[in-house]
């Protein structure tokens, strides 16, 4: 399955193809609205950096969400290289996120989540 996903991903050359790809493999069902507790902000400390939880609106495993976000990032880089390059010049626009624990930190120097040692992904911060 993963091999097929990556194979199809490598063939994407425009946004329509990305949309089809997304629909085919990453059409996650939305969560039922009953988990109100999950919406409340939780702050935890990761090696001295304050991190916040992320509310995920979809019923999806951390593994699959991580794969999706990684491919989404790679796809943007591929289809919009100039914008991607420009964005890279402004590192304060980005934090790091763990899709397994659903937490993010605005400033965190390490590349792996200290909880399960999963790779952290770059995450655009919306508070700028
Ligand atoms: Zn984690």
Boltz pocket constraint, residues with backbone or C-beta under 6 A from the ligand:
constraints:
  - pocket:
      binder: B
      contacts: [[A, 98], [A, 99], [A, 100], [A, 101], [A, 102], [A, 113], [A, 114], [A, 115], [A, 116], [A, 117], [A, 118]]
      max_distance: 6.0
